Amino acid sequence: MIKKVNLTYPMEPFIPFLFFLAALVLLTRQLSVFFHELGHAIPALVLTKEKVTIYIGSFGDPNKSLKIPIVPLTIFFR
């Protein structure tokens, strides 16, 4: 005789954990990209003494992007 195993109960606590992991990955990815790009911008500011522009997620297109001017640094988020 084959017993049926109910797998819904052991999986219930795991589903919110998966959503938590997905949210954590999305958040840390955005933060890591931001700090990575700042790693390019800060030396450019220090070594060139000119204005520097960072485009994150906008592919160099300032339209439809959030502009954050921090003189002499300008950041475009999309």
Beta strands, then each sheet from edge to edge (+ up, - down):
strand 1: 52-56
strand 2: 66-70
strand 3: 73-77
sheet 1: 1+ 3+ 2-
end
